[in-house]
Structures are given as C-alpha cells and as structure tokens.
Amino acid sequence: MNRQRPSHYIHGSSSEEQRRLSTLNELINHSSFEQMNPRRGEKVLDVGSGLGQFARMIARATGERVIGVERDRDQIEECRRLGKTYGEEDLLEIRPGDVYSLPLSVDEWGTFDLAHARFVLEHLDDPAVAVRGMVRAVRPGGRVVLEDDDHDLLRLWPECSGADELWRAYCSSQLALGNDPWIGRKLTALLHAAGAAPSRATWVFFGASAGEPTFPVYVDNLIGLLRGARAHIVDQGLIDEGLFEGGLQSLVEWKKRPEATFWYARAWAEGRVEG
Ligand SMILES: C[S@@+](CC[C@H](N)C(=O)[O-])C[C@H]1O[C@@H](n2cnc3c(N)ncnc32)[C@H](O)[C@@H]1O
C-alpha cells in the first residue's frame, strides 16, 4: 500500500540548489565510492537518488544498471538530463517514488546486492520505515549502506563569528520540520532495528584546510545550504534576519583566512542482511 507523507525536504530543487547538490557530488562521490567498494556484477538500489551522479558512478563500476528512487519531479528531470548529457542514460533507471514505499515489483524484493541512501534519512519523520524497506529490498548476504549527517560535528577554526548561532538555527529548523539533524549517530541502531546485522561504521571526512583546492568549495556549500534554508530559518523566527545575514557574511570573510580549517564528517554505517 502506498503511504503518502508530507515532504520535509528542506533544500528543495531550485536550479541553484541543484547546482549546489551537483558540486557537492563532485566533491564527495569519490570518498563514498571508496567506502562502498561496489563490485562487478552487483545489483544496487539507490534511495533518494537526487541527481543520480553517484548512482551512475556505481553503475560504471558494477557494470549493472542501478535503480534509483526519487520523489521530486525536478530532480528526476535534471537527473535524466545529466544522464543524457554524459551519454549514460542506460546506467540508471530512475523511478519516481517514495522511500517509504519503494516502487519495486514483487519479484524485485529481496534481490538487490546493495541498497544505499545518502543524506536522505535526516529528512524523514520516520526513517525506521525507510530502512526497513531497504533491508527488505536486499537479498540475504547483501549490504545496506547508510550515509548521513550528524550536524553536531561541524567545527570551524579559527572561530567564525555568528556561524555557530546560524548553524544552531539551521538545526532547529530541521527539528521544527520533524527531521533529525543528529541522525548520523543513530544509523547503526536503525539498521539493527530493521533486522540487518550491523557490520561497520565510520566517519568519512568532509572538509579541508585553507590551501587545499576544495576548501572554498566546502565553505561555499555551507553558505549555499544555509541560504537555501533561509525561509525555514528566518521566517520561522529561529534567528533574527540581521544575525542570519551577518553569519553568512562572516563565513564569506572566514573563507579567506589562510589558517582556517573546515572540520566535518558524515556518518557511515553498513549492515548485512541475514538469511
Ligand atoms: C540531499 S539530497 C541527496 C541526493 C543523493 N542521495 C546524493 O547524495 O546526492 C536528498 C534527496 O532525497 C530526495 N527525497 C527526500 N525525501 C524523499 C522521499 N520521501 N522519497 C524519495 N526521495 C526523497 C530529495 O528530493 C533529494 O533529491
């Protein structure tokens, strides 16, 4: 039965947000790929697949078409456009659908070698339901891989005036929507509760120091993410407009500091489906 739930996805799918997500993919896909280590012949399900860049990367390695599930029409359209642009439309079958009710046929359940979700569970009011669906989709012996944020981990040094308040307001906006800004630490427990056997957890570094070419890209991603959530943060009264703009301006200035480091990590948890 289809379960329709309201969307709590804070970032939306404007073209500016899609550019941010695409750049973010270019920045982190290699590290996700390294951790996942997909093998030739594996059949993979990517849940909340967004623009499909990571799904296509997986498919290049496995030699098998990845099934992606995505709810937002604009993301699906852009995902298809990107696939075509790179001549890789055969690598990903993108299915419109909801992670709460995966659009799989009767004979597909329990057949995937691997199900993956990145930056999706944090936006759900009931992530346990989504993880149960992922576990059901995977064959005995297969893997479920969850990657997500734990927003407490962000450390900017030297301190960036106003950034902490802004980050806290952003986390509060997630909470107000019924999302979980601290889901990262709970990923293994979610796998366990869904019946998978936890097998590995790690943090994947997400940051850089000044002097690394990726440093400004990480800071710009943070600025873009906050800007995109402005309506949820300022209009909801979680921070004063002046403090919001001041915090963003501080980040712009902070990006120029030669001694700065952006310290963050995403949580990674893996479980095995038992027979
Ligand atoms: C932050 S993006 C991450 C996309 C991709 N996993 C990645 O790492 O690049 C989260 C994606 O999940 C999608 N999404 C959010 N809630 C969803 C749901 N209930 N069902 C399917 N997709 C959902 C959003 O539309 C968005 O494209």
The ligand as an SDF file (V2000), in Angstrom:
LIG
                    3D

 27 29  0  0  0  0  0  0  0  0999 V2000
   20.2700   15.8660   -0.1270 C   0  0  0  0  0  0  0  0  0  0  0  0
   19.5500   15.0700   -1.4980 S   0  0  0  0  0  0  0  0  0  0  0  0
   20.7280   13.7470   -1.7000 C   0  0  0  0  0  0  0  0  0  0  0  0
   20.6510   13.1030   -3.0490 C   0  0  0  0  0  0  0  0  0  0  0  0
   21.6370   11.9760   -3.2520 C   0  0  0  0  0  0  0  0  0  0  0  0
   21.3490   10.8700   -2.3660 N   0  0  0  0  0  0  0  0  0  0  0  0
   23.0370   12.4720   -3.0610 C   0  0  0  0  0  0  0  0  0  0  0  0
   23.6770   12.1110   -2.0770 O   0  0  0  0  0  0  0  0  0  0  0  0
   23.5000   13.2720   -3.9000 O   0  0  0  0  0  0  0  0  0  0  0  0
   18.1580   14.1810   -0.8680 C   0  0  0  0  0  0  0  0  0  0  0  0
   17.2500   13.6720   -1.9660 C   0  0  0  0  0  0  0  0  0  0  0  0
   16.2530   12.8380   -1.3890 O   0  0  0  0  0  0  0  0  0  0  0  0
   15.0120   13.1310   -2.0050 C   0  0  0  0  0  0  0  0  0  0  0  0
   13.9470   12.7580   -1.0750 N   0  0  0  0  0  0  0  0  0  0  0  0
   13.6190   13.3510    0.0990 C   0  0  0  0  0  0  0  0  0  0  0  0
   12.6010   12.7110    0.6820 N   0  0  0  0  0  0  0  0  0  0  0  0
   12.2870   11.6660   -0.1290 C   0  0  0  0  0  0  0  0  0  0  0  0
   11.3310   10.6360   -0.0560 C   0  0  0  0  0  0  0  0  0  0  0  0
   10.4780   10.5460    0.9750 N   0  0  0  0  0  0  0  0  0  0  0  0
   11.2700    9.7330   -1.0640 N   0  0  0  0  0  0  0  0  0  0  0  0
   12.1290    9.8110   -2.1240 C   0  0  0  0  0  0  0  0  0  0  0  0
   13.0680   10.7750   -2.2350 N   0  0  0  0  0  0  0  0  0  0  0  0
   13.1440   11.6940   -1.2490 C   0  0  0  0  0  0  0  0  0  0  0  0
   15.0670   14.6300   -2.2810 C   0  0  0  0  0  0  0  0  0  0  0  0
   14.1430   15.0130   -3.2660 O   0  0  0  0  0  0  0  0  0  0  0  0
   16.5180   14.7880   -2.7020 C   0  0  0  0  0  0  0  0  0  0  0  0
   16.6780   14.6250   -4.0750 O   0  0  0  0  0  0  0  0  0  0  0  0
  1  2  1  0
  2  3  1  0
  2 10  1  0
  3  4  1  0
  4  5  1  0
  5  6  1  0
  5  7  1  0
  7  8  2  0
  7  9  1  0
 10 11  1  0
 11 12  1  0
 11 26  1  0
 12 13  1  0
 13 14  1  0
 13 24  1  0
 14 15  1  0
 14 23  1  0
 15 16  2  0
 16 17  1  0
 17 18  1  0
 17 23  2  0
 18 19  1  0
 18 20  2  0
 20 21  1  0
 21 22  2  0
 22 23  1  0
 24 25  1  0
 24 26  1  0
 26 27  1  0
M  CHG  2   2   1   9  -1
M  END
$$$$
